[in-house]
Amino acid sequence: MSHERLNAYHIMWLFVFFDLPVVKKKERKDAARFRKELQNDGFTMMQYSVYIRHCASTESADVHEKRVKKFMPGKGYISILRITDKQYGNIVNFWGVETKPLTPGPKQLELF
């Protein structure tokens, strides 16, 4: 059995970007449910319509991407972007005029 070393090129981040209609009561409810499902699956809100999730491997990213597809509402626009931990490390965040460092990724290995 080959033990593959964890590194910044094998660890993945999933980004979910979405623009959902919220004019009608049912649309607002569907959008709220979608956000709640993302959170229940381990996604964190980065911005109001941008959620991110750390995945220990490509296989883990595959599982979470399939879950997102299952609970997508019938209307709206949703994009899923997958990047490596190495690429994520190059992100620069700005809050007002200050630059803040990136929040460190999880230090615990995901088992499933």
N, C-alpha and C positions, 0 to 999 in steps of 0.2 A: 504494500500500500504506500503510495507516494504522499508525503506530507508537504502540501504547498504552503509556503511561508506567506503570512498575511502581509500585504504591503499596500501602499497608497494607490496602486494600479488595479488591485483586485477588489478593494472595498468600494462600494457604490453609494451614490446619493440619488434619490428619486425626487424630482421636483414635479409638482402638480400645479399647473396654472389653469385658472378657469374664469369664465365670464358667463354667469348664469342669469337668466331673466328673473326679476323679482317684482314685477308689476302686480300680478294677481296673488291672492292669498296662498293658493296652492303652490305657486312658483317660489314664494318666500319660504314656505314650509319645506319644499324639496331642496332648496339651496341650503337651508339650515341642517337638514338631515344629511346632505352630502358632506358638509363641513364636519359634522359630528362623527360620521363614519370614518372620515380621514383621521380624525383624532383618535378614535377607537382602534385604528390600525397602526398607531404609532407615529403618525405624521404630526409635525409641529408647524404652527402658523408662522411664516416668515414675513408675509404681508397679508392684507385682507384676503386676496384671492390667489395667494401663492403659499403652498404647503410643501415641506421637505421631510424626508425620512432617510435615515442612515440604514444601509443594508450591508451586512458583512461579506456578501458575495453576489455574483451575478445571479445565481440561483435564487437567493433570497429576494433580490430585486424583481425577478420574474414573478414570484409568488405575490408580492405586494402590488405589482402592476396589474396582475389579473384581478386582484380584489378590488382595486379602484375601478376597473372596467365593469365589474359586476354591480357596483352601487352608484354608477353615474346616473343622473337624472335624464329624463327623455329629451329635455330641451337644454340648449346652451352650448358653449364651446369649452372643451377641456383638452389640454395638452399635457403630456407626460414627457419629461426630459430626464435622461439618465446620464450621470457624469461620474468619473472616478474621484476618489478621495483626493488624489493629487491635483486634479483640476479644481475641486472645491476649495482646496487650500489657497488658491490664487484669488478668491473673492475679496472684494474690498467693499465694506459697508460704510455708509455715511448717515449720520443722524444730525441734521442741521449742518453746521459748518465743521463739527468735530468728526474725526475719523476714529472709529472704535475697532478694536481687534476682534477677529472672528471668534465666536463662541467655540471652545474646544469640542471636538467630537466625542462620542462615547468612548470610555476607556475599557468597558467590559465587552468581551467577546460574545456575540450573539450565537446561540446554539441552534436556533430554528427559525 
